[in-house]
Structure formats: structure tokens, C-alpha cells
Amino acid sequence: MLFLSQSADKDSVHCFIELHVEQGARLDRSGKSVGVVSAIAGVSRFEIEIIGEANHAGSTAMSDRKDALVAASSFIAKIPEIVKENGSEFTVATVGTIKVTPNSVNVIPGTCQFHLEIRDQKQSVMDVIERQALSYLKGLCEESGLAYTFKKISDHAPELMTDWVKDAVEESVKELGYDYSIIPSGAFHDSLTMAQVFPTGMIFVPSEGGVSHSRYEYTAEEDIGKGCEVLLKTVLKVDNMK
């Protein structure tokens, strides 16, 4: 947990360094003990609704339907393709909620509301995926005779780690002789907020299988120890900097 006085002068803080489990599987898969974090992904979230026409599922011919859920399914299935074409291996987009009305087994869905989340370390990449997703949704609904709404409900810009702090972390790892990777963080951390005020760096240790926020989350004691050693060495290193 992070504690910092609200009255503290930002110039009195040399830098902020955070040690955390990766919450992903890249370090674990690669057998690396330490991750030097390059950036924390930004996140844009959207509330999307497709409006069709509810009607009896037994008596409405397939050609006469305006099924909001079918259209939503096509849109959701398109998202991985848009990400693959425009992003990197670290770019992700997710539809994690979905609600249909009237939500009855014998009624064609009249509306479908869901949320889309886009994450990347570059705002420009997030913007391109947003535009292409909206363009696809517009064309899909026009072709199917449906209406839609596409509303951004939250937006957090990506944050790069401060170069000299990141370099100090990397130098410490090298001096200790540990295998490491330079990787971005797809999850939010205290460092996302702190980087907006202070020079900031971050250290990852492996999360077995990429599992996190779960009772099954596990990081080997050896890796925790290595992460702590990197943190200590980095703190001592930056403490000697002017």
C-alpha cells in the first residue's frame, strides 16, 4: 500500500520505484526472473448499444429480423482482427460485459449493450483501434438496418517510466547477473499515478501462469528475493545520484 503526504513538495521526492508481480505470463514463460517496466498501458473504455427490433422468435423469418445480439456478436468477433492489424503483441481489447433486452428465450433481442476496453502503451494505437472499431460498427449497423450508440465512458493516458529511473533498474539487474526482459505493464499500478508527478520506475517479478488477483496467484520465493535485491540495489544507486 502506498502512503504519501498530500502536503509533500514534489521536489522533495527524488523518485518513486515500485516492485510488483507481473500479472501476466511473459516472464514466467520465458524463464526470466525480473522485468524492467518500460511503460504502463493507457485504458479507454466505451459503452456501446446496438438497437434492433424485438419480435417473436418463432414467427419472425430470419430475413425479417433486426437482431441486436447477432450484430453485436459480429462486432465483438471483429475486435481481435482490428487489434492484430493495428497493434503490437502488447495491445489488447476486451468486451467483458454484455446485456440484451428483453432477455427472453423466445424473443429476438431488441437491444444489446456491452462495454469495450482498449489498452496499449501508445495513445496513437488506442486512437486508431477506436476509430476502426467505430467505423466497423457504423457499417455493420447501416447494412443491417440497426441503430447504435458509441460512448467513451473513461480514458486514462499511457505513462512511460522515467528513463533515468528505468536505466538504474536495468543497471542493477545486470550487476546482479539476473535474466530479465524490458516489458510494459498492461495493468494499472500506483506507478501510473505517481509517474504523473514524480520520476518513476517499476520492477516486475514473475506471476506463475500469469494468474493474479486470485487465491491461485503464486510467485516463487526465489523470484521475490531477486526482485527485492533489485529494488534495494536500485534505491542505493539512485540515492547516490545528484
C-alpha positions as CSV (number, residue, x, y, z in Angstrom):
1,M,0.0,0.0,0.0
2,L,1.2,3.5,-0.9
3,F,1.3,6.3,1.7
4,L,2.4,9.8,0.8
5,S,1.5,13.1,2.5
6,Q,-0.6,15.3,0.3
7,S,1.4,18.3,1.6
8,A,4.7,16.9,0.4
9,D,6.6,19.0,-2.0
10,K,7.2,17.0,-5.2
11,D,10.7,18.4,-5.4
12,S,11.4,16.6,-2.0
13,V,10.8,13.2,-3.7
14,H,13.8,12.0,-5.7
15,C,11.8,9.3,-7.5
16,F,9.3,6.5,-7.0
17,I,10.1,2.8,-7.5
18,E,7.6,0.0,-7.3
19,L,8.1,-3.7,-7.1
20,H,5.1,-5.9,-8.2
21,V,4.2,-9.2,-9.7
22,E,3.8,-9.0,-13.5
23,Q,0.1,-10.1,-13.6
24,G,0.9,-11.6,-16.9
25,A,2.7,-14.7,-18.1
26,R,5.6,-13.3,-20.2
27,L,8.3,-13.6,-17.5
28,D,7.1,-16.9,-16.3
29,R,7.0,-18.4,-19.9
30,S,10.4,-17.0,-20.8
31,G,12.0,-18.1,-17.5
32,K,13.2,-14.6,-16.7
33,S,13.3,-13.6,-13.1
34,V,12.9,-9.8,-13.4
35,G,11.0,-7.4,-15.7
36,V,12.2,-3.9,-16.2
37,V,9.0,-2.0,-16.9
38,S,9.1,0.4,-19.8
39,A,5.6,1.9,-19.6
40,I,2.1,1.4,-18.2
41,A,-0.7,1.0,-20.7
42,G,-3.4,3.6,-21.1
43,V,-7.0,2.4,-21.0
44,S,-10.0,3.7,-22.9
45,R,-13.5,2.3,-22.1
46,F,-16.6,2.6,-24.2
47,E,-20.3,1.8,-23.7
48,I,-21.9,0.6,-26.9
49,E,-25.5,-0.2,-27.6
50,I,-27.0,-1.7,-30.7
51,I,-30.7,-1.1,-31.2
52,G,-32.7,-3.5,-33.3
53,E,-36.2,-4.8,-33.1
54,A,-37.6,-7.3,-30.6
55,N,-40.1,-9.8,-32.1
56,H,-41.3,-13.3,-31.6
57,A,-38.6,-15.9,-32.2
58,G,-40.9,-18.5,-33.6
59,S,-42.9,-16.5,-36.1
60,T,-40.3,-14.0,-37.4
61,A,-38.5,-15.2,-40.5
62,M,-34.7,-14.9,-40.4
63,S,-34.7,-12.5,-43.4
64,D,-37.1,-10.2,-41.5
65,R,-35.1,-9.9,-38.3
66,K,-33.2,-7.0,-36.8
67,D,-31.3,-8.9,-34.2
68,A,-29.2,-6.7,-32.0
69,L,-27.3,-9.6,-30.5
70,V,-26.3,-11.1,-33.8
71,A,-24.9,-7.7,-34.9
72,A,-23.1,-7.3,-31.5
73,S,-21.6,-10.8,-32.0
74,S,-20.2,-9.8,-35.4
75,F,-18.7,-6.6,-33.9
76,I,-17.1,-8.4,-31.0
77,A,-15.7,-11.1,-33.2
78,K,-14.1,-8.3,-35.4
79,I,-12.2,-6.7,-32.4
80,P,-9.3,-9.2,-32.3
81,E,-8.7,-8.7,-36.0
82,I,-8.6,-4.9,-35.6
83,V,-6.1,-5.3,-32.8
84,K,-3.9,-7.7,-34.7
85,E,-3.8,-5.4,-37.8
86,N,-3.1,-2.2,-35.8
87,G,-1.4,-3.1,-32.5
88,S,1.6,-4.9,-31.1
89,E,1.9,-8.1,-29.1
90,F,1.1,-5.9,-26.0
91,T,-2.1,-4.3,-27.4
92,V,-5.3,-5.7,-26.0
93,A,-9.0,-5.1,-26.4
94,T,-11.8,-6.8,-24.4
95,V,-15.6,-7.0,-24.3
96,G,-16.2,-8.0,-20.7
97,T,-19.9,-7.2,-20.2
98,I,-23.0,-7.8,-22.3
99,K,-26.7,-7.3,-21.7
100,V,-29.6,-8.0,-24.0
101,T,-33.3,-6.9,-23.8
102,P,-35.9,-8.3,-23.3
103,N,-33.6,-11.2,-22.4
104,S,-36.2,-13.9,-23.1
105,V,-35.6,-17.3,-24.7
106,N,-38.4,-16.8,-27.3
107,V,-37.9,-13.2,-28.2
108,I,-35.3,-11.8,-30.7
109,P,-33.0,-9.4,-28.8
110,G,-34.2,-5.8,-29.4
111,T,-31.2,-4.2,-27.9
112,C,-27.7,-5.3,-26.9
113,Q,-25.5,-3.2,-24.6
114,F,-21.8,-4.0,-23.9
115,H,-18.5,-2.4,-22.9
116,L,-15.3,-2.3,-24.9
117,E,-12.0,-1.7,-23.3
118,I,-8.8,-0.9,-25.3
119,R,-5.3,-0.9,-23.7
120,D,-1.9,0.0,-25.2
121,Q,1.3,1.8,-24.3
122,K,0.8,4.3,-27.1
123,Q,-2.2,6.7,-27.3
124,S,-1.9,6.7,-31.1
125,V,-2.5,3.0,-31.3
126,M,-5.5,3.2,-29.0
127,D,-7.0,6.0,-31.1
128,V,-6.6,4.0,-34.3
129,I,-8.3,1.0,-32.8
130,E,-11.1,3.2,-31.5
131,R,-11.7,4.8,-35.0
132,Q,-11.6,1.4,-36.8
133,A,-14.0,-0.2,-34.3
134,L,-16.4,2.7,-34.7
135,S,-16.2,2.6,-38.4
136,Y,-16.9,-1.2,-38.5
137,L,-19.8,-0.7,-36.1
138,K,-21.3,2.0,-38.3
139,G,-21.0,0.0,-41.5
140,L,-22.4,-3.1,-39.8
141,C,-25.5,-1.3,-38.4
142,E,-26.2,0.5,-41.7
143,E,-26.1,-2.7,-43.6
144,S,-28.4,-4.4,-41.1
145,G,-30.9,-1.5,-40.6
146,L,-29.9,-1.1,-37.0
147,A,-29.2,2.0,-34.8
148,Y,-26.3,2.3,-32.4
149,T,-24.6,4.5,-29.8
150,F,-20.9,4.5,-29.1
151,K,-19.9,6.5,-26.0
152,K,-16.5,6.8,-24.3
153,I,-17.0,6.5,-20.5
154,S,-13.4,6.7,-19.3
155,D,-10.0,7.4,-20.6
156,H,-6.5,7.1,-18.9
157,A,-3.5,8.0,-20.9
158,P,-0.4,5.7,-21.1
159,E,2.5,6.6,-18.9
160,L,6.2,6.0,-19.8
161,M,8.6,5.2,-17.0
162,T,11.2,7.8,-16.4
163,D,14.3,7.0,-18.5
164,W,17.0,7.5,-15.8
165,V,15.0,5.5,-13.2
166,K,14.3,2.7,-15.7
167,D,18.0,2.7,-16.6
168,A,19.0,2.5,-12.9
169,V,16.7,-0.6,-12.5
170,E,18.3,-2.2,-15.6
171,E,21.8,-1.5,-14.5
172,S,21.0,-3.0,-11.1
173,V,19.7,-6.2,-12.7
174,K,22.7,-6.5,-14.9
175,E,25.1,-6.0,-12.0
176,L,23.3,-8.8,-10.1
177,G,23.5,-11.1,-13.1
178,Y,19.8,-11.9,-13.3
179,D,18.0,-12.8,-16.5
180,Y,15.5,-10.0,-17.4
181,S,13.2,-8.6,-20.0
182,I,12.1,-5.0,-20.7
183,I,8.3,-5.2,-20.8
184,P,5.4,-2.8,-20.5
185,S,2.6,-3.2,-17.9
186,G,-0.9,-3.9,-19.2
187,A,-2.4,-3.5,-15.7
188,F,-2.8,-0.3,-13.6
189,H,-0.4,0.2,-10.7
190,D,0.4,3.0,-8.2
191,S,3.2,3.9,-10.7
192,L,0.6,5.1,-13.2
193,T,-0.5,7.9,-10.9
194,M,2.9,8.6,-9.4
195,A,4.5,9.0,-12.9
196,Q,2.3,12.0,-13.4
197,V,4.1,13.8,-10.6
198,F,7.5,12.1,-9.9
199,P,10.2,10.4,-11.8
200,T,9.1,6.7,-11.7
201,G,10.3,3.2,-12.3
202,M,8.9,-0.2,-11.8
203,I,10.2,-3.8,-11.3
204,F,8.3,-6.9,-12.1
205,V,8.8,-10.5,-10.8
206,P,7.1,-13.5,-12.5
207,S,3.5,-14.4,-11.8
208,E,3.2,-18.2,-12.3
209,G,0.9,-18.8,-15.3
210,G,0.0,-15.1,-15.4
211,V,-2.6,-15.6,-12.7
212,S,-3.3,-12.6,-10.4
213,H,-5.9,-11.2,-8.1
214,S,-6.7,-14.8,-7.3
215,R,-6.0,-17.2,-4.5
216,Y,-4.1,-19.2,-7.1
217,E,-1.6,-16.3,-7.6
218,Y,1.9,-17.5,-7.0
219,T,5.4,-16.1,-7.2
220,A,8.4,-18.3,-6.2
221,E,10.3,-17.1,-3.1
222,E,13.5,-17.1,-5.1
223,D,12.0,-14.7,-7.6
224,I,10.6,-12.5,-4.8
225,G,14.1,-12.4,-3.3
226,K,15.6,-11.4,-6.6
227,G,13.1,-8.6,-7.1
228,C,13.8,-7.3,-3.6
229,E,17.5,-7.3,-4.3
230,V,17.0,-5.4,-7.5
231,L,14.8,-2.9,-5.6
232,L,17.4,-2.4,-2.9
233,K,20.3,-2.0,-5.3
234,T,18.3,0.5,-7.4
235,V,17.4,2.5,-4.3
236,L,21.0,2.7,-3.3
237,K,22.0,3.6,-6.8
238,V,19.6,6.4,-7.3
239,D,20.3,7.7,-3.8
240,N,23.8,8.5,-4.9
241,M,22.6,10.4,-7.9
242,K,22.5,14.2,-7.9
